[in-house]
Every structure is written in structure tokens, then in C-alpha cells.
Amino acid sequence: VDRSDVRKAAGLAGEVSDSQRKDITANMLAEGQLNADQYPLITFKSTSCSGSGSNVTINGNFTMRGVTKPVSVPVSVNTQNGLQIKGSFDVKATDYGFQPYSAAGGTIANENKMKITLDLQAN
């Protein structure tokens, strides 16, 4: 969770210490959030693709916490050094059955909106 290279790739500023990372992981996987004990997998299953060249939209079903919703993911495709597909889409915690994390009277809190970032590579 929140490794420096992942934060940079996602456009997030700042660093997270090992102890902060441990706390974030525990909170994120807890029953009131992702509930990883009951729902160990987050999945995306594509149903169709459209577009051409380097700009493609992948349509599919995104499942988190046992709730499945359709999503459309605009991606860029690069085939210069193997295959690379990059894109992102937003989801809301409340659409998947949980409230954003909040502690210390709301001074520490996540937003409802979460950005799911894809960076797939094949050689």
C-alpha cells in the first residue's frame, strides 16, 4: 500500500512511512472498508472494447465488496516495446456499500471517490 513508486505513478505527492503504511493497510482491509476477509478479490471483467490505434475504451464489470457495476475505461495502448495499456477510472465507496474511512473527528479521512489506475505491461 502506498509504495513511493506507486504514489508517484498515481500522481500523489509525499511519502508514507513504514508504520503509516502498516496502519493504512489495516484500516483499508478492515470490515468497515474493503472487508478483505469476506471479499478477498477486487475484479474487472471486460465485456467489449472500442476505438482504434492508441486510444481504446474497455467496457466491463468491476466488482468490489461483492457489488458489481459496469464501467468504461479509456486507455492508451502502446506497442513500441511489447504491449503497454494505461488508463484509470473513478468509483465511489458508497456505490460499493461502504463509507469512506474517517478518524479523529474527520481530521483524517478519505474521499468517497477512489481512482483505479491501470498500468498493464506484456513483453
Buried (B, 14 or more C-beta within 10 A) or exposed (E): BBEEEEBEEEEEEEEBEEEEBEBBEEBBBBEEBBBBEEBEEBEBEEEEBEEEEEEBEBEBEBBBBEEBEEBEBEBEBEEEEEEBBBBBBEBEBEBBEBEBBEEEEEEEEBEBEBEBEEEEEEE
